[in-house]
Amino acid sequence: MLTIESTGGFVAGINGAVLFALLIGLGAYLGWHWGFRSFLTVTLASIIGYFVFVSGG
């Protein structure tokens, strides 16, 4: 869950799954942009594995 509050400043609460997905997405984008398309396969496998085995999805 991503929570953003605007009272008295900017506060963003990000749980582990969202942070993991953001970092994996950034890695996939950079890998694709730099031409390392094989990294995309590893990235997608990591995402699927995380959500199936760790998140209980």
C-alpha positions as CSV (number, residue, x, y, z in Angstrom):
1,M,0.0,0.0,0.0
2,L,1.2,3.5,-0.8
3,T,0.1,6.2,1.6
4,I,0.7,9.9,1.0
5,E,-0.2,12.5,3.6
6,S,0.0,16.2,3.1
7,T,-0.5,17.5,6.6
8,G,2.6,19.4,7.7
9,G,4.8,18.2,4.9
10,F,5.2,15.3,2.6
11,V,5.1,11.9,4.1
12,A,5.0,8.7,2.0
13,G,4.6,5.3,3.6
14,I,5.5,2.4,1.3
15,N,5.3,-1.2,2.3
16,G,7.9,-3.8,1.2
17,A,5.9,-5.2,-1.8
18,V,5.4,-1.7,-3.4
19,L,9.1,-0.8,-2.8
20,F,10.2,-4.1,-4.3
21,A,8.0,-3.6,-7.3
22,L,9.2,-0.1,-7.9
23,L,12.9,-1.2,-7.7
24,I,12.3,-4.1,-10.0
25,G,10.4,-1.9,-12.4
26,L,13.3,0.6,-12.4
27,G,15.8,-2.2,-13.0
28,A,13.6,-3.5,-15.9
29,Y,13.4,-0.1,-17.5
30,L,17.1,0.6,-17.2
31,G,17.9,-2.9,-18.5
32,W,15.7,-2.4,-21.5
33,H,16.9,1.1,-22.1
34,W,20.6,0.1,-22.0
35,G,20.0,-2.9,-24.3
36,F,20.2,-5.7,-21.6
37,R,17.0,-7.3,-22.7
38,S,17.9,-10.6,-21.0
39,F,17.6,-8.8,-17.7
40,L,13.9,-8.3,-18.4
41,T,13.3,-12.0,-18.3
42,V,15.1,-12.3,-14.9
43,T,13.2,-9.3,-13.6
44,L,9.8,-10.7,-14.6
45,A,10.7,-14.1,-13.1
46,S,11.7,-12.4,-9.8
47,I,8.5,-10.4,-9.7
48,I,6.3,-13.5,-10.3
49,G,8.3,-15.5,-7.8
50,Y,8.1,-12.9,-5.1
51,F,4.3,-12.4,-5.4
52,V,3.6,-16.2,-5.6
53,F,5.9,-17.4,-2.8
54,V,6.5,-14.4,-0.5
55,S,3.4,-12.4,-0.8
56,G,1.1,-15.4,-0.7
57,G,-0.5,-14.4,-4.0
